Amino acid sequence: MPRSQKLKLPEVLEEINMSRAAFYRMRARGQAPKYSKLPNGEIRISREDLDAWWAKCEEAA
């Protein structure tokens, strides 16, 4: 089974066309895609979690 693709935060921000500050505000409200925090503090978001988040946003629209 292939490992899930993990995206770096700048890649995600570019794809969803959002600033880092807006992403962190959404994260504080519990509205951001599911993410993992690495020991060095960097954030990774799996492709599957980002796609699921997109689908949820489209349903809410």
Distance bins in CASP14 RR format, pairs under 12 A and 6 or more apart:
PFRMAT RR
TARGET T0000
AUTHOR 0000-0000-0000
RMODE 2
METHOD distances of the structure
MODEL  1
2 46 0 0 0 0 0 1 0 0 0 0 0
2 47 0 0 0 0 0 1 0 0 0 0 0
2 48 0 0 0 0 0 1 0 0 0 0 0
3 44 0 0 0 0 0 1 0 0 0 0 0
3 46 0 0 0 0 1 0 0 0 0 0 0
3 47 0 0 0 0 0 1 0 0 0 0 0
3 48 0 0 0 0 0 1 0 0 0 0 0
4 34 0 0 0 0 0 1 0 0 0 0 0
4 36 0 0 0 0 0 1 0 0 0 0 0
4 44 0 0 0 0 1 0 0 0 0 0 0
4 45 0 0 0 0 0 1 0 0 0 0 0
4 46 1 0 1 0 0 0 0 0 0 0 0
4 47 1 0 0 1 0 0 0 0 0 0 0
4 48 1 0 1 0 0 0 0 0 0 0 0
4 49 0 0 0 0 1 0 0 0 0 0 0
4 50 0 0 0 0 0 1 0 0 0 0 0
4 51 0 0 0 0 0 1 0 0 0 0 0
4 52 0 0 0 0 0 1 0 0 0 0 0
5 11 0 0 0 0 1 0 0 0 0 0 0
5 12 0 0 0 0 0 1 0 0 0 0 0
5 44 0 0 0 0 1 0 0 0 0 0 0
5 45 0 0 0 0 1 0 0 0 0 0 0
5 46 1 0 0 1 0 0 0 0 0 0 0
5 47 1 0 1 0 0 0 0 0 0 0 0
5 48 0 0 0 0 1 0 0 0 0 0 0
5 49 0 0 0 0 0 1 0 0 0 0 0
5 50 0 0 0 0 1 0 0 0 0 0 0
5 51 0 0 0 0 0 1 0 0 0 0 0
6 12 0 0 0 0 0 1 0 0 0 0 0
6 34 0 0 0 0 0 1 0 0 0 0 0
6 35 0 0 0 0 1 0 0 0 0 0 0
6 36 1 0 0 1 0 0 0 0 0 0 0
6 37 0 0 0 0 0 1 0 0 0 0 0
6 38 0 0 0 0 1 0 0 0 0 0 0
6 42 0 0 0 0 0 1 0 0 0 0 0
6 43 0 0 0 0 1 0 0 0 0 0 0
6 44 1 0 1 0 0 0 0 0 0 0 0
6 45 1 0 0 1 0 0 0 0 0 0 0
6 46 1 0 1 0 0 0 0 0 0 0 0
6 47 1 0 0 1 0 0 0 0 0 0 0
6 48 0 0 0 0 0 1 0 0 0 0 0
6 49 0 0 0 0 1 0 0 0 0 0 0
6 50 0 0 0 0 0 1 0 0 0 0 0
7 13 0 0 0 0 1 0 0 0 0 0 0
7 14 0 0 0 0 1 0 0 0 0 0 0
7 15 1 0 0 1 0 0 0 0 0 0 0
7 16 0 0 0 0 0 1 0 0 0 0 0
7 33 0 0 0 0 1 0 0 0 0 0 0
7 34 0 0 0 0 0 1 0 0 0 0 0
7 35 0 0 0 0 1 0 0 0 0 0 0
7 36 0 0 0 0 0 1 0 0 0 0 0
7 42 0 0 0 0 0 1 0 0 0 0 0
7 43 0 0 0 0 1 0 0 0 0 0 0
7 44 1 0 0 1 0 0 0 0 0 0 0
7 45 1 0 1 0 0 0 0 0 0 0 0
7 46 1 0 0 1 0 0 0 0 0 0 0
7 47 1 0 0 1 0 0 0 0 0 0 0
7 48 0 0 0 0 0 1 0 0 0 0 0
7 49 0 0 0 0 1 0 0 0 0 0 0
7 50 1 0 0 1 0 0 0 0 0 0 0
7 51 0 0 0 0 0 1 0 0 0 0 0
7 53 0 0 0 0 0 1 0 0 0 0 0
8 14 0 0 0 0 1 0 0 0 0 0 0
8 15 0 0 0 0 0 1 0 0 0 0 0
8 20 0 0 0 0 0 1 0 0 0 0 0
8 35 0 0 0 0 0 1 0 0 0 0 0
8 36 0 0 0 0 0 1 0 0 0 0 0
8 38 0 0 0 0 0 1 0 0 0 0 0
8 40 0 0 0 0 0 1 0 0 0 0 0
8 41 0 0 0 0 0 1 0 0 0 0 0
8 42 1 0 0 1 0 0 0 0 0 0 0
8 43 1 0 0 1 0 0 0 0 0 0 0
8 44 1 0 0 1 0 0 0 0 0 0 0
8 45 0 0 0 0 1 0 0 0 0 0 0
8 46 0 0 0 0 0 1 0 0 0 0 0
8 47 0 0 0 0 0 1 0 0 0 0 0
8 50 0 0 0 0 0 1 0 0 0 0 0
9 15 0 0 0 0 0 1 0 0 0 0 0
9 16 0 0 0 0 0 1 0 0 0 0 0
9 18 0 0 0 0 0 1 0 0 0 0 0
9 19 0 0 0 0 0 1 0 0 0 0 0
9 20 1 0 0 1 0 0 0 0 0 0 0
9 23 1 0 0 1 0 0 0 0 0 0 0
9 24 0 0 0 0 1 0 0 0 0 0 0
9 27 0 0 0 0 0 1 0 0 0 0 0
9 32 0 0 0 0 0 1 0 0 0 0 0
9 33 0 0 0 0 0 1 0 0 0 0 0
9 35 0 0 0 0 1 0 0 0 0 0 0
9 36 0 0 0 0 0 1 0 0 0 0 0
9 37 0 0 0 0 0 1 0 0 0 0 0
9 38 0 0 0 0 0 1 0 0 0 0 0
9 41 0 0 0 0 0 1 0 0 0 0 0
9 42 1 0 0 1 0 0 0 0 0 0 0
9 43 1 0 1 0 0 0 0 0 0 0 0
9 44 1 0 0 1 0 0 0 0 0 0 0
9 45 1 0 0 1 0 0 0 0 0 0 0
9 50 0 0 0 0 0 1 0 0 0 0 0
10 16 0 0 0 0 0 1 0 0 0 0 0
10 18 0 0 0 0 0 1 0 0 0 0 0
10 19 0 0 0 0 0 1 0 0 0 0 0
10 20 0 0 0 0 1 0 0 0 0 0 0
10 23 0 0 0 0 0 1 0 0 0 0 0
10 42 0 0 0 0 0 1 0 0 0 0 0
10 43 0 0 0 0 1 0 0 0 0 0 0
10 44 0 0 0 0 0 1 0 0 0 0 0
10 45 0 0 0 0 0 1 0 0 0 0 0
11 18 0 0 0 0 0 1 0 0 0 0 0
11 23 0 0 0 0 0 1 0 0 0 0 0
11 42 0 0 0 0 0 1 0 0 0 0 0
11 43 0 0 0 0 0 1 0 0 0 0 0
11 44 0 0 0 0 1 0 0 0 0 0 0
11 45 0 0 0 0 1 0 0 0 0 0 0
11 46 0 0 0 0 0 1 0 0 0 0 0
11 47 0 0 0 0 0 1 0 0 0 0 0
11 50 0 0 0 0 1 0 0 0 0 0 0
12 18 0 0 0 0 1 0 0 0 0 0 0
12 19 0 0 0 0 0 1 0 0 0 0 0
12 20 0 0 0 0 0 1 0 0 0 0 0
12 22 0 0 0 0 0 1 0 0 0 0 0
12 23 1 0 0 1 0 0 0 0 0 0 0
12 26 0 0 0 0 0 1 0 0 0 0 0
12 27 0 0 0 0 0 1 0 0 0 0 0
12 32 0 0 0 0 1 0 0 0 0 0 0
12 33 1 0 0 1 0 0 0 0 0 0 0
12 34 0 0 0 0 0 1 0 0 0 0 0
12 35 0 0 0 0 1 0 0 0 0 0 0
12 42 0 0 0 0 0 1 0 0 0 0 0
12 43 0 0 0 0 1 0 0 0 0 0 0
12 44 0 0 0 0 1 0 0 0 0 0 0
12 45 1 0 1 0 0 0 0 0 0 0 0
12 46 0 0 0 0 0 1 0 0 0 0 0
12 47 0 0 0 0 1 0 0 0 0 0 0
12 49 0 0 0 0 1 0 0 0 0 0 0
12 50 1 0 0 1 0 0 0 0 0 0 0
12 51 0 0 0 0 0 1 0 0 0 0 0
12 53 0 0 0 0 1 0 0 0 0 0 0
12 54 0 0 0 0 0 1 0 0 0 0 0
13 19 1 0 0 1 0 0 0 0 0 0 0
13 20 1 0 0 1 0 0 0 0 0 0 0
13 21 0 0 0 0 0 1 0 0 0 0 0
13 22 0 0 0 0 1 0 0 0 0 0 0
13 23 1 0 0 1 0 0 0 0 0 0 0
13 24 0 0 0 0 0 1 0 0 0 0 0
13 26 0 0 0 0 0 1 0 0 0 0 0
13 27 0 0 0 0 0 1 0 0 0 0 0
13 32 0 0 0 0 0 1 0 0 0 0 0
13 33 0 0 0 0 0 1 0 0 0 0 0
13 43 0 0 0 0 0 1 0 0 0 0 0
13 45 0 0 0 0 0 1 0 0 0 0 0
13 50 0 0 0 0 0 1 0 0 0 0 0
14 20 0 0 0 0 0 1 0 0 0 0 0
14 23 0 0 0 0 0 1 0 0 0 0 0
14 50 0 0 0 0 0 1 0 0 0 0 0
15 23 0 0 0 0 0 1 0 0 0 0 0
15 33 0 0 0 0 0 1 0 0 0 0 0
15 45 0 0 0 0 1 0 0 0 0 0 0
15 47 0 0 0 0 0 1 0 0 0 0 0
15 50 1 0 0 1 0 0 0 0 0 0 0
15 51 0 0 0 0 0 1 0 0 0 0 0
15 53 0 0 0 0 0 1 0 0 0 0 0
15 54 0 0 0 0 1 0 0 0 0 0 0
16 22 0 0 0 0 1 0 0 0 0 0 0
16 23 1 0 0 1 0 0 0 0 0 0 0
16 26 0 0 0 0 1 0 0 0 0 0 0
16 31 0 0 0 0 0 1 0 0 0 0 0
16 32 0 0 0 0 1 0 0 0 0 0 0
16 33 0 0 0 0 1 0 0 0 0 0 0
16 45 0 0 0 0 1 0 0 0 0 0 0
16 50 1 0 0 1 0 0 0 0 0 0 0
16 51 0 0 0 0 0 1 0 0 0 0 0
16 53 0 0 0 0 1 0 0 0 0 0 0
16 54 1 0 0 1 0 0 0 0 0 0 0
16 57 0 0 0 0 1 0 0 0 0 0 0
17 23 0 0 0 0 0 1 0 0 0 0 0
17 54 0 0 0 0 0 1 0 0 0 0 0
18 24 0 0 0 0 0 1 0 0 0 0 0
18 25 0 0 0 0 1 0 0 0 0 0 0
18 26 1 0 0 1 0 0 0 0 0 0 0
18 27 0 0 0 0 0 1 0 0 0 0 0
18 31 0 0 0 0 0 1 0 0 0 0 0
18 32 0 0 0 0 1 0 0 0 0 0 0
18 33 0 0 0 0 0 1 0 0 0 0 0
18 50 0 0 0 0 0 1 0 0 0 0 0
18 53 0 0 0 0 0 1 0 0 0 0 0
18 57 0 0 0 0 0 1 0 0 0 0 0
19 25 0 0 0 0 1 0 0 0 0 0 0
19 26 0 0 0 0 0 1 0 0 0 0 0
20 26 0 0 0 0 0 1 0 0 0 0 0
20 27 0 0 0 0 0 1 0 0 0 0 0
20 32 0 0 0 0 0 1 0 0 0 0 0
20 43 0 0 0 0 0 1 0 0 0 0 0
21 27 0 0 0 0 0 1 0 0 0 0 0
21 28 0 0 0 0 0 1 0 0 0 0 0
22 28 0 0 0 0 0 1 0 0 0 0 0
22 29 0 0 0 0 0 1 0 0 0 0 0
22 31 0 0 0 0 0 1 0 0 0 0 0
22 32 0 0 0 0 1 0 0 0 0 0 0
23 29 0 0 0 0 0 1 0 0 0 0 0
23 30 0 0 0 0 0 1 0 0 0 0 0
23 31 0 0 0 0 1 0 0 0 0 0 0
23 32 1 0 0 1 0 0 0 0 0 0 0
23 33 0 0 0 0 1 0 0 0 0 0 0
23 35 0 0 0 0 1 0 0 0 0 0 0
23 43 0 0 0 0 1 0 0 0 0 0 0
23 45 0 0 0 0 1 0 0 0 0 0 0
23 50 0 0 0 0 0 1 0 0 0 0 0
23 53 0 0 0 0 0 1 0 0 0 0 0
24 30 0 0 0 0 0 1 0 0 0 0 0
24 31 0 0 0 0 0 1 0 0 0 0 0
24 32 0 0 0 0 1 0 0 0 0 0 0
24 35 0 0 0 0 0 1 0 0 0 0 0
24 43 0 0 0 0 1 0 0 0 0 0 0
25 31 0 0 0 0 1 0 0 0 0 0 0
25 32 0 0 0 0 1 0 0 0 0 0 0
26 32 1 0 1 0 0 0 0 0 0 0 0
26 33 0 0 0 0 1 0 0 0 0 0 0
26 35 0 0 0 0 0 1 0 0 0 0 0
26 53 0 0 0 0 1 0 0 0 0 0 0
26 57 0 0 0 0 0 1 0 0 0 0 0
27 33 0 0 0 0 1 0 0 0 0 0 0
27 34 0 0 0 0 0 1 0 0 0 0 0
27 35 1 0 0 1 0 0 0 0 0 0 0
27 37 0 0 0 0 0 1 0 0 0 0 0
27 43 0 0 0 0 1 0 0 0 0 0 0
27 45 0 0 0 0 0 1 0 0 0 0 0
27 53 0 0 0 0 0 1 0 0 0 0 0
30 53 0 0 0 0 0 1 0 0 0 0 0
30 56 0 0 0 0 0 1 0 0 0 0 0
31 53 0 0 0 0 1 0 0 0 0 0 0
31 56 0 0 0 0 1 0 0 0 0 0 0
31 57 0 0 0 0 1 0 0 0 0 0 0
31 60 0 0 0 0 1 0 0 0 0 0 0
32 43 0 0 0 0 1 0 0 0 0 0 0
32 45 0 0 0 0 1 0 0 0 0 0 0
32 49 0 0 0 0 1 0 0 0 0 0 0
32 50 0 0 0 0 0 1 0 0 0 0 0
32 53 1 0 0 1 0 0 0 0 0 0 0
32 56 0 0 0 0 0 1 0 0 0 0 0
32 57 0 0 0 0 0 1 0 0 0 0 0
33 43 0 0 0 0 1 0 0 0 0 0 0
33 44 0 0 0 0 0 1 0 0 0 0 0
33 45 1 0 1 0 0 0 0 0 0 0 0
33 46 0 0 0 0 1 0 0 0 0 0 0
33 47 0 0 0 0 0 1 0 0 0 0 0
33 48 0 0 0 0 1 0 0 0 0 0 0
33 49 1 0 1 0 0 0 0 0 0 0 0
33 50 1 0 1 0 0 0 0 0 0 0 0
33 51 0 0 0 0 1 0 0 0 0 0 0
33 52 1 0 0 1 0 0 0 0 0 0 0
33 53 1 1 0 0 0 0 0 0 0 0 0
33 54 0 0 0 0 1 0 0 0 0 0 0
33 55 0 0 0 0 0 1 0 0 0 0 0
33 56 0 0 0 0 1 0 0 0 0 0 0
33 57 0 0 0 0 1 0 0 0 0 0 0
34 43 0 0 0 0 0 1 0 0 0 0 0
34 44 0 0 0 0 0 1 0 0 0 0 0
34 45 1 0 0 1 0 0 0 0 0 0 0
34 46 1 0 0 1 0 0 0 0 0 0 0
34 47 0 0 0 0 0 1 0 0 0 0 0
34 48 0 0 0 0 1 0 0 0 0 0 0
34 49 1 0 1 0 0 0 0 0 0 0 0
34 50 0 0 0 0 1 0 0 0 0 0 0
34 51 0 0 0 0 0 1 0 0 0 0 0
34 52 1 0 0 1 0 0 0 0 0 0 0
34 53 1 0 0 1 0 0 0 0 0 0 0
34 56 0 0 0 0 0 1 0 0 0 0 0
35 41 0 0 0 0 0 1 0 0 0 0 0
35 42 0 0 0 0 0 1 0 0 0 0 0
35 43 1 0 1 0 0 0 0 0 0 0 0
35 44 1 0 0 1 0 0 0 0 0 0 0
35 45 1 0 1 0 0 0 0 0 0 0 0
35 46 0 0 0 0 1 0 0 0 0 0 0
35 49 1 0 0 1 0 0 0 0 0 0 0
35 50 0 0 0 0 1 0 0 0 0 0 0
35 53 0 0 0 0 1 0 0 0 0 0 0
36 42 0 0 0 0 1 0 0 0 0 0 0
36 43 1 0 0 1 0 0 0 0 0 0 0
36 44 1 0 1 0 0 0 0 0 0 0 0
36 45 1 0 0 1 0 0 0 0 0 0 0
36 46 1 0 0 1 0 0 0 0 0 0 0
36 49 0 0 0 0 1 0 0 0 0 0 0
37 43 1 0 1 0 0 0 0 0 0 0 0
37 44 1 0 0 1 0 0 0 0 0 0 0
37 45 0 0 0 0 0 1 0 0 0 0 0
38 44 1 0 0 1 0 0 0 0 0 0 0
38 45 0 0 0 0 0 1 0 0 0 0 0
43 49 0 0 0 0 0 1 0 0 0 0 0
43 50 0 0 0 0 0 1 0 0 0 0 0
44 50 0 0 0 0 0 1 0 0 0 0 0
45 51 0 0 0 0 0 1 0 0 0 0 0
45 52 0 0 0 0 0 1 0 0 0 0 0
45 53 0 0 0 0 1 0 0 0 0 0 0
45 54 0 0 0 0 0 1 0 0 0 0 0
46 52 0 0 0 0 1 0 0 0 0 0 0
46 53 0 0 0 0 0 1 0 0 0 0 0
47 53 0 0 0 0 0 1 0 0 0 0 0
47 54 0 0 0 0 0 1 0 0 0 0 0
48 54 0 0 0 0 0 1 0 0 0 0 0
48 55 0 0 0 0 0 1 0 0 0 0 0
49 55 0 0 0 0 0 1 0 0 0 0 0
49 56 0 0 0 0 0 1 0 0 0 0 0
50 56 0 0 0 0 0 1 0 0 0 0 0
50 57 0 0 0 0 0 1 0 0 0 0 0
51 57 0 0 0 0 0 1 0 0 0 0 0
51 58 0 0 0 0 0 1 0 0 0 0 0
52 58 0 0 0 0 0 1 0 0 0 0 0
52 59 0 0 0 0 0 1 0 0 0 0 0
53 59 0 0 0 0 0 1 0 0 0 0 0
53 60 0 0 0 0 0 1 0 0 0 0 0
54 60 0 0 0 0 0 1 0 0 0 0 0
54 61 0 0 0 0 0 1 0 0 0 0 0
55 61 0 0 0 0 0 1 0 0 0 0 0
END
